[in-house]
Amino acid sequence: MKSISNFYKTLIIIVLTLIISYSFPSMFAKGGMNMKFHYFNFLFVLIVGVILIYDFYKINFLKKIVFLFTVSLFTFISGIYLVQEILKNVYDYDYELHIRFNDAVFNANIIFYSILVFIELLSFQIIKRFYK
């Protein structure tokens, strides 16, 4: 099995984050987003998880799948809560109106997806430390 270099992993994740941040509506803006986009957000977290867990050679396939879904679900739920609290502290309680009317959807999405990637990367590094 060929390994993916860290440079290519980083490049793929950054490009994916920018594309999704630009093309998807923000769940933090007034009115939220369609439920279908929540599934796409979770799919983004799963894809990033697959990229990050690909090189864990000492973990068998079944454990990789369990870790992937568990960490991705934890990341998605905690990321939503964390970004919501960050936006409340920055824009006060009217952050939904501020994001919608000041055209800050892309900024909110970049913050959201970057925090998701960070939480997932941190979780997989903790798992990798225990399986060395």
N, CA, C and O atoms as CSV, one atom per row, in Angstrom:
chain,resi,resn,atom,element,x,y,z
A,1,MET,N,N,0.847,-1.177,0.000
A,1,MET,CA,C,0.000,0.000,0.000
A,1,MET,C,C,0.891,1.239,0.000
A,1,MET,O,O,1.776,1.386,0.843
A,2,LYS,N,N,0.643,2.114,-0.951
A,2,LYS,CA,C,1.456,3.315,-1.064
A,2,LYS,C,C,0.937,4.405,-0.140
A,2,LYS,O,O,-0.270,4.604,-0.007
A,3,SER,N,N,1.849,5.095,0.482
A,3,SER,CA,C,1.498,6.157,1.420
A,3,SER,C,C,1.325,7.486,0.682
A,3,SER,O,O,1.989,7.750,-0.320
A,4,ILE,N,N,0.425,8.307,1.198
A,4,ILE,CA,C,0.234,9.647,0.673
A,4,ILE,C,C,1.105,10.585,1.501
A,4,ILE,O,O,1.084,10.527,2.730
A,5,SER,N,N,1.862,11.439,0.843
A,5,SER,CA,C,2.721,12.345,1.597
A,5,SER,C,C,1.878,13.383,2.328
A,5,SER,O,O,0.746,13.674,1.940
A,6,ASN,N,N,2.442,13.922,3.372
A,6,ASN,CA,C,1.737,14.922,4.176
A,6,ASN,C,C,1.441,16.183,3.372
A,6,ASN,O,O,0.430,16.847,3.602
A,7,PHE,N,N,2.320,16.514,2.432
A,7,PHE,CA,C,2.086,17.684,1.583
A,7,PHE,C,C,0.820,17.512,0.760
A,7,PHE,O,O,-0.008,18.421,0.689
A,8,TYR,N,N,0.666,16.348,0.137
A,8,TYR,CA,C,-0.528,16.108,-0.678
A,8,TYR,C,C,-1.787,16.010,0.164
A,8,TYR,O,O,-2.852,16.459,-0.261
A,9,LYS,N,N,-1.681,15.430,1.350
A,9,LYS,CA,C,-2.831,15.400,2.261
A,9,LYS,C,C,-3.277,16.822,2.592
A,9,LYS,O,O,-4.463,17.145,2.520
A,10,THR,N,N,-2.322,17.658,2.953
A,10,THR,CA,C,-2.625,19.042,3.314
A,10,THR,C,C,-3.221,19.795,2.134
A,10,THR,O,O,-4.191,20.536,2.291
A,11,LEU,N,N,-2.650,19.609,0.968
A,11,LEU,CA,C,-3.146,20.288,-0.224
A,11,LEU,C,C,-4.576,19.850,-0.553
A,11,LEU,O,O,-5.421,20.688,-0.866
A,12,ILE,N,N,-4.846,18.571,-0.487
A,12,ILE,CA,C,-6.193,18.064,-0.767
A,12,ILE,C,C,-7.199,18.622,0.227
A,12,ILE,O,O,-8.288,19.044,-0.164
A,13,ILE,N,N,-6.848,18.628,1.503
A,13,ILE,CA,C,-7.764,19.112,2.538
A,13,ILE,C,C,-8.019,20.612,2.396
A,13,ILE,O,O,-9.153,21.063,2.560
A,14,ILE,N,N,-6.985,21.381,2.095
A,14,ILE,CA,C,-7.164,22.833,1.928
A,14,ILE,C,C,-8.040,23.135,0.723
A,14,ILE,O,O,-8.938,23.972,0.812
A,15,VAL,N,N,-7.799,22.476,-0.394
A,15,VAL,CA,C,-8.598,22.711,-1.594
A,15,VAL,C,C,-10.043,22.297,-1.359
A,15,VAL,O,O,-10.962,23.012,-1.756
A,16,LEU,N,N,-10.255,21.156,-0.721
A,16,LEU,CA,C,-11.611,20.701,-0.404
A,16,LEU,C,C,-12.326,21.692,0.505
A,16,LEU,O,O,-13.503,21.987,0.293
A,17,THR,N,N,-11.633,22.207,1.508
A,17,THR,CA,C,-12.221,23.170,2.435
A,17,THR,C,C,-12.620,24.455,1.720
A,17,THR,O,O,-13.700,24.992,1.966
A,18,LEU,N,N,-11.770,24.945,0.849
A,18,LEU,CA,C,-12.085,26.175,0.120
A,18,LEU,C,C,-13.257,25.988,-0.838
A,18,LEU,O,O,-14.120,26.859,-0.943
A,19,ILE,N,N,-13.290,24.863,-1.533
A,19,ILE,CA,C,-14.382,24.616,-2.475
A,19,ILE,C,C,-15.711,24.499,-1.737
A,19,ILE,O,O,-16.705,25.095,-2.152
A,20,ILE,N,N,-15.735,23.747,-0.666
A,20,ILE,CA,C,-16.982,23.548,0.073
A,20,ILE,C,C,-17.399,24.834,0.781
A,20,ILE,O,O,-18.591,25.133,0.852
A,21,SER,N,N,-16.457,25.588,1.297
A,21,SER,CA,C,-16.806,26.849,1.967
A,21,SER,C,C,-17.419,27.845,0.999
A,21,SER,O,O,-18.306,28.613,1.371
A,22,TYR,N,N,-16.957,27.835,-0.220
A,22,TYR,CA,C,-17.475,28.778,-1.200
A,22,TYR,C,C,-18.821,28.336,-1.779
A,22,TYR,O,O,-19.675,29.176,-2.063
A,23,SER,N,N,-19.016,27.035,-1.955
A,23,SER,CA,C,-20.197,26.573,-2.681
A,23,SER,C,C,-21.389,26.229,-1.796
A,23,SER,O,O,-22.513,26.171,-2.296
A,24,PHE,N,N,-21.189,25.998,-0.503
A,24,PHE,CA,C,-22.308,25.635,0.372
A,24,PHE,C,C,-22.805,26.850,1.138
A,24,PHE,O,O,-22.015,27.736,1.463
A,25,PRO,N,N,-24.103,26.909,1.433
A,25,PRO,CA,C,-24.602,27.977,2.310
A,25,PRO,C,C,-24.145,27.724,3.746
A,25,PRO,O,O,-23.745,26.613,4.094
A,26,SER,N,N,-24.209,28.746,4.556
A,26,SER,CA,C,-23.768,28.610,5.939
A,26,SER,C,C,-24.924,28.203,6.838
A,26,SER,O,O,-26.033,28.724,6.715
A,27,MET,N,N,-24.662,27.281,7.728
A,27,MET,CA,C,-25.700,26.895,8.684
A,27,MET,C,C,-25.825,27.918,9.803
A,27,MET,O,O,-26.746,27.838,10.617
A,28,PHE,N,N,-24.918,28.869,9.852
A,28,PHE,CA,C,-24.933,29.864,10.913
A,28,PHE,C,C,-25.587,31.168,10.487
A,28,PHE,O,O,-25.723,32.080,11.302
A,29,ALA,N,N,-25.990,31.274,9.242
A,29,ALA,CA,C,-26.673,32.478,8.773
A,29,ALA,C,C,-28.167,32.358,9.052
A,29,ALA,O,O,-28.678,31.264,9.297
A,30,LYS,N,N,-28.856,33.482,9.013
A,30,LYS,CA,C,-30.301,33.509,9.266
A,30,LYS,C,C,-31.008,32.613,8.252
A,30,LYS,O,O,-30.795,32.741,7.046
A,31,GLY,N,N,-31.832,31.724,8.738
A,31,GLY,CA,C,-32.543,30.778,7.885
A,31,GLY,C,C,-31.852,29.439,7.795
A,31,GLY,O,O,-32.467,28.459,7.373
A,32,GLY,N,N,-30.596,29.370,8.178
A,32,GLY,CA,C,-29.875,28.110,8.180
A,32,GLY,C,C,-29.647,27.571,6.782
A,32,GLY,O,O,-29.460,28.324,5.827
A,33,MET,N,N,-29.666,26.265,6.683
A,33,MET,CA,C,-29.438,25.600,5.407
A,33,MET,C,C,-30.387,24.421,5.277
A,33,MET,O,O,-30.972,23.973,6.263
A,34,ASN,N,N,-30.533,23.933,4.085
A,34,ASN,CA,C,-31.367,22.779,3.819
A,34,ASN,C,C,-30.771,21.541,4.507
A,34,ASN,O,O,-29.556,21.449,4.680
A,35,MET,N,N,-31.610,20.614,4.888
A,35,MET,CA,C,-31.139,19.423,5.603
A,35,MET,C,C,-30.172,18.592,4.765
A,35,MET,O,O,-29.295,17.923,5.314
A,36,LYS,N,N,-30.323,18.628,3.446
A,36,LYS,CA,C,-29.416,17.867,2.575
A,36,LYS,C,C,-27.976,18.327,2.738
A,36,LYS,O,O,-27.048,17.523,2.653
A,37,PHE,N,N,-27.792,19.611,2.969
A,37,PHE,CA,C,-26.440,20.126,3.114
A,37,PHE,C,C,-25.787,19.667,4.417
A,37,PHE,O,O,-24.560,19.596,4.496
A,38,HIS,N,N,-26.580,19.357,5.429
A,38,HIS,CA,C,-26.003,18.795,6.654
A,38,HIS,C,C,-25.368,17.440,6.364
A,38,HIS,O,O,-24.316,17.108,6.910
A,39,TYR,N,N,-26.013,16.666,5.505
A,39,TYR,CA,C,-25.437,15.372,5.119
A,39,TYR,C,C,-24.142,15.571,4.336
A,39,TYR,O,O,-23.193,14.805,4.504
A,40,PHE,N,N,-24.098,16.592,3.483
A,40,PHE,CA,C,-22.874,16.887,2.753
A,40,PHE,C,C,-21.774,17.362,3.696
A,40,PHE,O,O,-20.602,17.047,3.488
A,41,ASN,N,N,-22.137,18.110,4.720
A,41,ASN,CA,C,-21.145,18.529,5.717
A,41,ASN,C,C,-20.551,17.325,6.431
A,41,ASN,O,O,-19.341,17.250,6.642
A,42,PHE,N,N,-21.415,16.385,6.800
A,42,PHE,CA,C,-20.912,15.175,7.457
A,42,PHE,C,C,-20.085,14.353,6.478
A,42,PHE,O,O,-19.096,13.740,6.879
A,43,LEU,N,N,-20.463,14.326,5.215
A,43,LEU,CA,C,-19.677,13.623,4.198
A,43,LEU,C,C,-18.299,14.266,4.057
A,43,LEU,O,O,-17.307,13.561,3.873
A,44,PHE,N,N,-18.224,15.591,4.140
A,44,PHE,CA,C,-16.929,16.275,4.113
A,44,PHE,C,C,-16.054,15.810,5.273
A,44,PHE,O,O,-14.865,15.545,5.096
A,45,VAL,N,N,-16.648,15.713,6.454
A,45,VAL,CA,C,-15.892,15.265,7.624
A,45,VAL,C,C,-15.415,13.830,7.422
A,45,VAL,O,O,-14.289,13.499,7.792
A,46,LEU,N,N,-16.249,12.979,6.844
A,46,LEU,CA,C,-15.847,11.595,6.571
A,46,LEU,C,C,-14.718,11.528,5.545
A,46,LEU,O,O,-13.785,10.741,5.706
A,47,ILE,N,N,-14.791,12.336,4.503
A,47,ILE,CA,C,-13.734,12.328,3.480
A,47,ILE,C,C,-12.404,12.777,4.073
A,47,ILE,O,O,-11.365,12.173,3.806
A,48,VAL,N,N,-12.437,13.826,4.870
A,48,VAL,CA,C,-11.204,14.278,5.527
A,48,VAL,C,C,-10.689,13.189,6.470
A,48,VAL,O,O,-9.481,12.972,6.565
A,49,GLY,N,N,-11.591,12.509,7.161
A,49,GLY,CA,C,-11.184,11.414,8.041
A,49,GLY,C,C,-10.542,10.271,7.282
A,49,GLY,O,O,-9.569,9.684,7.756
A,50,VAL,N,N,-11.069,9.944,6.112
A,50,VAL,CA,C,-10.472,8.888,5.287
A,50,VAL,C,C,-9.071,9.287,4.854
A,50,VAL,O,O,-8.162,8.456,4.850
A,51,ILE,N,N,-8.890,10.539,4.493
A,51,ILE,CA,C,-7.559,11.019,4.099
A,51,ILE,C,C,-6.590,10.932,5.273
A,51,ILE,O,O,-5.429,10.562,5.099
A,52,LEU,N,N,-7.067,11.271,6.465
A,52,LEU,CA,C,-6.178,11.275,7.635
A,52,LEU,C,C,-5.881,9.881,8.161
A,52,LEU,O,O,-4.780,9.641,8.657
A,53,ILE,N,N,-6.824,8.960,8.070
A,53,ILE,CA,C,-6.637,7.628,8.655
A,53,ILE,C,C,-6.032,6.644,7.659
A,53,ILE,O,O,-5.771,5.496,8.017
A,54,TYR,N,N,-5.809,7.059,6.444
A,54,TYR,CA,C,-5.313,6.184,5.386
A,54,TYR,C,C,-3.987,5.518,5.748
A,54,TYR,O,O,-3.778,4.352,5.412
A,55,ASP,N,N,-3.099,6.222,6.417
A,55,ASP,CA,C,-1.759,5.701,6.705
A,55,ASP,C,C,-1.626,4.989,8.052
A,55,ASP,O,O,-0.506,4.720,8.486
A,56,PHE,N,N,-2.716,4.683,8.710
A,56,PHE,CA,C,-2.646,3.965,9.983
A,56,PHE,C,C,-2.513,2.482,9.683
A,56,PHE,O,O,-3.518,1.775,9.608
A,57,TYR,N,N,-1.301,2.003,9.512
A,57,TYR,CA,C,-1.084,0.626,9.075
A,57,TYR,C,C,-1.276,-0.387,10.190
A,57,TYR,O,O,-1.600,-1.543,9.919
A,58,LYS,N,N,-1.085,0.017,11.422
A,58,LYS,CA,C,-1.174,-0.934,12.530
A,58,LYS,C,C,-2.605,-1.179,12.986
A,58,LYS,O,O,-2.844,-2.020,13.852
A,59,ILE,N,N,-3.542,-0.463,12.419
A,59,ILE,CA,C,-4.951,-0.627,12.777
A,59,ILE,C,C,-5.631,-1.372,11.635
A,59,ILE,O,O,-5.496,-0.998,10.470
A,60,ASN,N,N,-6.365,-2.432,11.978
A,60,ASN,CA,C,-7.036,-3.192,10.916
A,60,ASN,C,C,-8.231,-2.412,10.360
A,60,ASN,O,O,-8.626,-1.383,10.908
A,61,PHE,N,N,-8.793,-2.920,9.269
A,61,PHE,CA,C,-9.810,-2.192,8.518
A,61,PHE,C,C,-11.072,-1.941,9.338
A,61,PHE,O,O,-11.635,-0.848,9.270
A,62,LEU,N,N,-11.524,-2.920,10.106
A,62,LEU,CA,C,-12.746,-2.762,10.893
A,62,LEU,C,C,-12.590,-1.676,11.957
A,62,LEU,O,O,-13.500,-0.874,12.168
A,63,LYS,N,N,-11.443,-1.653,12.621
A,63,LYS,CA,C,-11.193,-0.607,13.619
A,63,LYS,C,C,-11.087,0.770,12.960
A,63,LYS,O,O,-11.507,1.772,13.538
A,64,LYS,N,N,-10.524,0.817,11.748
A,64,LYS,CA,C,-10.452,2.093,11.034
A,64,LYS,C,C,-11.851,2.635,10.766
A,64,LYS,O,O,-12.098,3.830,10.930
A,65,ILE,N,N,-12.762,1.763,10.356
A,65,ILE,CA,C,-14.137,2.194,10.066
A,65,ILE,C,C,-14.818,2.677,11.342
A,65,ILE,O,O,-15.494,3.706,11.330
A,66,VAL,N,N,-14.647,1.946,12.439
A,66,VAL,CA,C,-15.259,2.345,13.717
A,66,VAL,C,C,-14.681,3.678,14.185
A,66,VAL,O,O,-15.430,4.570,14.584
A,67,PHE,N,N,-13.354,3.822,14.140
A,67,PHE,CA,C,-12.728,5.076,14.529
A,67,PHE,C,C,-13.175,6.216,13.629
A,67,PHE,O,O,-13.431,7.323,14.103
A,68,LEU,N,N,-13.270,5.948,12.331
A,68,LEU,CA,C,-13.651,6.981,11.377
A,68,LEU,C,C,-15.045,7.522,11.670
A,68,LEU,O,O,-15.231,8.738,11.726
A,69,PHE,N,N,-16.025,6.645,11.857
A,69,PHE,CA,C,-17.385,7.120,12.106
A,69,PHE,C,C,-17.536,7.744,13.496
A,69,PHE,O,O,-18.263,8.724,13.660
A,70,THR,N,N,-16.864,7.190,14.478
A,70,THR,CA,C,-16.956,7.746,15.825
A,70,THR,C,C,-16.322,9.133,15.898
A,70,THR,O,O,-16.921,10.071,16.425
A,71,VAL,N,N,-15.126,9.253,15.374
A,71,VAL,CA,C,-14.426,10.538,15.413
A,71,VAL,C,C,-15.148,11.562,14.541
A,71,VAL,O,O,-15.236,12.732,14.914
A,72,SER,N,N,-15.665,11.142,13.389
A,72,SER,CA,C,-16.359,12.071,12.512
A,72,SER,C,C,-17.641,12.592,13.146
A,72,SER,O,O,-17.953,13.777,13.027
A,73,LEU,N,N,-18.379,11.726,13.811
A,73,LEU,CA,C,-19.601,12.173,14.483
A,73,LEU,C,C,-19.278,13.119,15.632
A,73,LEU,O,O,-19.929,14.151,15.797
A,74,PHE,N,N,-18.272,12.766,16.424
A,74,PHE,CA,C,-17.837,13.642,17.514
A,74,PHE,C,C,-17.371,14.992,16.970
A,74,PHE,O,O,-17.705,16.037,17.529
A,75,THR,N,N,-16.609,14.971,15.891
A,75,THR,CA,C,-16.102,16.196,15.279
A,75,THR,C,C,-17.227,17.076,14.773
A,75,THR,O,O,-17.218,18.287,14.992
A,76,PHE,N,N,-18.193,16.479,14.101
A,76,PHE,CA,C,-19.287,17.240,13.520
A,76,PHE,C,C,-20.130,17.914,14.594
A,76,PHE,O,O,-20.462,19.093,14.472
A,77,ILE,N,N,-20.478,17.183,15.637
A,77,ILE,CA,C,-21.319,17.740,16.699
A,77,ILE,C,C,-20.563,18.788,17.503
A,77,ILE,O,O,-21.088,19.870,17.765
A,78,SER,N,N,-19.340,18.474,17.895
A,78,SER,CA,C,-18.579,19.439,18.690
A,78,SER,C,C,-18.171,20.656,17.863
A,78,SER,O,O,-18.072,21.759,18.401
A,79,GLY,N,N,-17.935,20.474,16.574
A,79,GLY,CA,C,-17.585,21.601,15.711
A,79,GLY,C,C,-18.726,22.586,15.562
A,79,GLY,O,O,-18.510,23.798,15.575
A,80,ILE,N,N,-19.945,22.075,15.419
A,80,ILE,CA,C,-21.109,22.960,15.325
A,80,ILE,C,C,-21.260,23.770,16.606
A,80,ILE,O,O,-21.465,24.983,16.561
A,81,TYR,N,N,-21.158,23.099,17.741
A,81,TYR,CA,C,-21.314,23.792,19.020
A,81,TYR,C,C,-20.199,24.825,19.229
A,81,TYR,O,O,-20.462,25.947,19.660
A,82,LEU,N,N,-18.975,24.445,18.926
A,82,LEU,CA,C,-17.835,25.330,19.153
A,82,LEU,C,C,-17.896,26.573,18.266
A,82,LEU,O,O,-17.660,27.684,18.741
A,83,VAL,N,N,-18.208,26.397,16.999
A,83,VAL,CA,C,-18.285,27.545,16.088
A,83,VAL,C,C,-19.456,28.446,16.460
A,83,VAL,O,O,-19.355,29.669,16.361
A,84,GLN,N,N,-20.553,27.856,16.883
A,84,GLN,CA,C,-21.690,28.663,17.308
A,84,GLN,C,C,-21.321,29.526,18.510
A,84,GLN,O,O,-21.706,30.693,18.575
A,85,GLU,N,N,-20.592,28.973,19.446
A,85,GLU,CA,C,-20.157,29.759,20.605
A,85,GLU,C,C,-19.148,30.840,20.213
A,85,GLU,O,O,-19.179,31.944,20.755
A,86,ILE,N,N,-18.268,30.527,19.286
A,86,ILE,CA,C,-17.302,31.531,18.816
A,86,ILE,C,C,-18.025,32.694,18.156
A,86,ILE,O,O,-17.718,33.856,18.424
A,87,LEU,N,N,-18.989,32.380,17.288
A,87,LEU,CA,C,-19.728,33.441,16.600
A,87,LEU,C,C,-20.584,34.252,17.562
A,87,LEU,O,O,-20.754,35.456,17.371
A,88,LYS,N,N,-21.127,33.608,18.598
A,88,LYS,CA,C,-21.877,34.358,19.617
A,88,LYS,C,C,-20.973,35.336,20.349
A,88,LYS,O,O,-21.377,36.462,20.636
A,89,ASN,N,N,-19.752,34.912,20.655
A,89,ASN,CA,C,-18.834,35.798,21.367
A,89,ASN,C,C,-18.333,36.937,20.487
A,89,ASN,O,O,-18.090,38.037,20.981
A,90,VAL,N,N,-18.176,36.689,19.196
A,90,VAL,CA,C,-17.664,37.724,18.298
A,90,VAL,C,C,-18.761,38.704,17.891
A,90,VAL,O,O,-18.575,39.918,17.972
A,91,TYR,N,N,-19.913,38.171,17.451
A,91,TYR,CA,C,-20.978,39.019,16.904
A,91,TYR,C,C,-22.157,39.199,17.841
A,91,TYR,O,O,-23.168,39.774,17.436
A,92,ASP,N,N,-22.068,38.741,19.052
A,92,ASP,CA,C,-23.151,38.774,20.022
A,92,ASP,C,C,-24.255,37.809,19.565
A,92,ASP,O,O,-24.011,36.963,18.705
A,93,TYR,N,N,-25.434,37.923,20.117
A,93,TYR,CA,C,-26.482,36.952,19.835
A,93,TYR,C,C,-27.174,37.169,18.489
A,93,TYR,O,O,-27.992,36.341,18.088
A,94,ASP,N,N,-26.874,38.238,17.797
A,94,ASP,CA,C,-27.472,38.450,16.482
A,94,ASP,C,C,-26.504,38.051,15.365
A,94,ASP,O,O,-26.514,38.650,14.289
A,95,TYR,N,N,-25.678,37.051,15.618
A,95,TYR,CA,C,-24.684,36.635,14.628
A,95,TYR,C,C,-25.332,36.111,13.351
A,95,TYR,O,O,-24.742,36.235,12.278
A,96,GLU,N,N,-26.530,35.529,13.433
A,96,GLU,CA,C,-27.194,35.013,12.230
A,96,GLU,C,C,-27.531,36.144,11.269
A,96,GLU,O,O,-27.329,36.025,10.061
A,97,LEU,N,N,-28.047,37.240,11.814
A,97,LEU,CA,C,-28.367,38.398,10.968
A,97,LEU,C,C,-27.107,39.055,10.422
A,97,LEU,O,O,-27.066,39.469,9.264
A,98,HIS,N,N,-26.078,39.148,11.260
A,98,HIS,CA,C,-24.832,39.775,10.822
A,98,HIS,C,C,-24.202,38.977,9.677
A,98,HIS,O,O,-23.733,39.560,8.700
A,99,ILE,N,N,-24.190,37.666,9.795
A,99,ILE,CA,C,-23.590,36.835,8.746
A,99,ILE,C,C,-24.380,36.953,7.446
A,99,ILE,O,O,-23.792,37.045,6.369
A,100,ARG,N,N,-25.703,36.950,7.541
A,100,ARG,CA,C,-26.533,37.000,6.330
A,100,ARG,C,C,-26.450,38.357,5.637
A,100,ARG,O,O,-26.276,38.420,4.420
A,101,PHE,N,N,-26.572,39.438,6.395
A,101,PHE,CA,C,-26.683,40.755,5.768
A,101,PHE,C,C,-25.346,41.416,5.478
A,101,PHE,O,O,-25.293,42.353,4.681
A,102,ASN,N,N,-24.280,40.966,6.088
A,102,ASN,CA,C,-22.959,41.536,5.806
A,102,ASN,C,C,-22.134,40.645,4.884
A,102,ASN,O,O,-20.929,40.845,4.731
A,103,ASP,N,N,-22.777,39.680,4.284
A,103,ASP,CA,C,-22.141,38.782,3.326
A,103,ASP,C,C,-20.879,38.133,3.918
A,103,ASP,O,O,-19.823,38.118,3.285
A,104,ALA,N,N,-21.004,37.613,5.108
A,104,ALA,CA,C,-19.897,36.948,5.780
A,104,ALA,C,C,-20.080,35.431,5.791
A,104,ALA,O,O,-19.540,34.744,6.659
A,105,VAL,N,N,-20.834,34.914,4.837
A,105,VAL,CA,C,-21.100,33.479,4.774
A,105,VAL,C,C,-19.813,32.704,4.529
A,105,VAL,O,O,-19.558,31.688,5.176
A,106,PHE,N,N,-19.003,33.189,3.591
A,106,PHE,CA,C,-17.744,32.502,3.289
A,106,PHE,C,C,-16.824,32.482,4.507
A,106,PHE,O,O,-16.180,31.468,4.778
A,107,ASN,N,N,-16.757,33.587,5.238
A,107,ASN,CA,C,-15.913,33.644,6.439
A,107,ASN,C,C,-16.401,32.672,7.505
A,107,ASN,O,O,-15.599,31.982,8.134
A,108,ALA,N,N,-17.710,32.618,7.708
A,108,ALA,CA,C,-18.255,31.689,8.700
A,108,ALA,C,C,-18.005,30.248,8.290
A,108,ALA,O,O,-17.713,29.403,9.136
A,109,ASN,N,N,-18.117,29.962,7.002
A,109,ASN,CA,C,-17.859,28.603,6.524
A,109,ASN,C,C,-16.393,28.220,6.667
A,109,ASN,O,O,-16.080,27.091,7.047
A,110,ILE,N,N,-15.501,29.144,6.368
A,110,ILE,CA,C,-14.061,28.860,6.527
A,110,ILE,C,C,-13.750,28.551,7.987
A,110,ILE,O,O,-13.019,27.606,8.281
A,111,ILE,N,N,-14.299,29.339,8.895
A,111,ILE,CA,C,-14.087,29.086,10.322
A,111,ILE,C,C,-14.641,27.711,10.692
A,111,ILE,O,O,-13.971,26.940,11.379
A,112,PHE,N,N,-15.843,27.400,10.246
A,112,PHE,CA,C,-16.493,26.127,10.584
A,112,PHE,C,C,-15.701,24.935,10.063
A,112,PHE,O,O,-15.392,24.018,10.824
A,113,TYR,N,N,-15.370,24.936,8.782
A,113,TYR,CA,C,-14.679,23.779,8.211
A,113,TYR,C,C,-13.241,23.664,8.701
A,113,TYR,O,O,-12.721,22.555,8.823
A,114,SER,N,N,-12.597,24.779,8.981
A,114,SER,CA,C,-11.238,24.722,9.524
A,114,SER,C,C,-11.240,24.126,10.930
A,114,SER,O,O,-10.354,23.345,11.277
A,115,ILE,N,N,-12.221,24.488,11.724
A,115,ILE,CA,C,-12.310,23.921,13.073
A,115,ILE,C,C,-12.647,22.437,13.010
A,115,ILE,O,O,-12.152,21.655,13.821
A,116,LEU,N,N,-13.488,22.042,12.049
A,116,LEU,CA,C,-13.776,20.617,11.876
A,116,LEU,C,C,-12.514,19.837,11.536
A,116,LEU,O,O,-12.270,18.771,12.102
A,117,VAL,N,N,-11.719,20.355,10.622
A,117,VAL,CA,C,-10.473,19.682,10.240
A,117,VAL,C,C,-9.522,19.628,11.428
A,117,VAL,O,O,-8.877,18.606,11.662
A,118,PHE,N,N,-9.430,20.724,12.181
A,118,PHE,CA,C,-8.542,20.754,13.342
A,118,PHE,C,C,-8.956,19.735,14.394
A,118,PHE,O,O,-8.105,19.012,14.912
A,119,ILE,N,N,-10.234,19.660,14.720
A,119,ILE,CA,C,-10.705,18.712,15.732
A,119,ILE,C,C,-10.467,17.277,15.262
A,119,ILE,O,O,-10.052,16.421,16.043
A,120,GLU,N,N,-10.732,17.025,13.992
A,120,GLU,CA,C,-10.542,15.669,13.485
A,120,GLU,C,C,-9.068,15.285,13.444
A,120,GLU,O,O,-8.708,14.158,13.784
A,121,LEU,N,N,-8.230,16.205,13.035
A,121,LEU,CA,C,-6.790,15.938,13.013
A,121,LEU,C,C,-6.265,15.676,14.421
A,121,LEU,O,O,-5.471,14.758,14.630
A,122,LEU,N,N,-6.700,16.465,15.368
A,122,LEU,CA,C,-6.285,16.279,16.756
A,122,LEU,C,C,-6.758,14.929,17.294
A,122,LEU,O,O,-6.005,14.238,17.980
A,123,SER,N,N,-7.987,14.553,16.991
A,123,SER,CA,C,-8.518,13.268,17.454
A,123,SER,C,C,-7.744,12.098,16.862
A,123,SER,O,O,-7.424,11.142,17.568
A,124,PHE,N,N,-7.444,12.169,15.570
A,124,PHE,CA,C,-6.692,11.082,14.946
A,124,PHE,C,C,-5.253,11.023,15.423
A,124,PHE,O,O,-4.670,9.941,15.474
A,125,GLN,N,N,-4.671,12.150,15.771
A,125,GLN,CA,C,-3.319,12.132,16.330
A,125,GLN,C,C,-3.309,11.489,17.718
A,125,GLN,O,O,-2.358,10.795,18.078
A,126,ILE,N,N,-4.357,11.721,18.483
A,126,ILE,CA,C,-4.459,11.057,19.798
A,126,ILE,C,C,-4.618,9.558,19.612
A,126,ILE,O,O,-3.989,8.781,20.330
A,127,ILE,N,N,-5.444,9.134,18.665
A,127,ILE,CA,C,-5.614,7.711,18.403
A,127,ILE,C,C,-4.302,7.112,17.905
A,127,ILE,O,O,-3.935,6.010,18.312
A,128,LYS,N,N,-3.604,7.813,17.042
A,128,LYS,CA,C,-2.333,7.315,16.490
A,128,LYS,C,C,-1.291,7.149,17.595
A,128,LYS,O,O,-0.472,6.231,17.550
A,129,ARG,N,N,-1.325,8.039,18.585
A,129,ARG,CA,C,-0.362,7.939,19.682
A,129,ARG,C,C,-0.565,6.655,20.483
A,129,ARG,O,O,0.405,6.055,20.944
A,130,PHE,N,N,-1.812,6.231,20.650
A,130,PHE,CA,C,-2.104,5.029,21.422
A,130,PHE,C,C,-1.866,3.743,20.625
A,130,PHE,O,O,-1.748,2.670,21.217
A,131,TYR,N,N,-1.793,3.834,19.303
A,131,TYR,CA,C,-1.593,2.650,18.488
A,131,TYR,C,C,-0.224,2.591,17.858
A,131,TYR,O,O,-0.078,2.011,16.782
A,132,LYS,N,N,0.787,3.166,18.481
A,132,LYS,CA,C,2.157,3.063,17.969
A,132,LYS,C,C,2.822,1.827,18.450
A,132,LYS,O,O,3.980,1.580,18.116
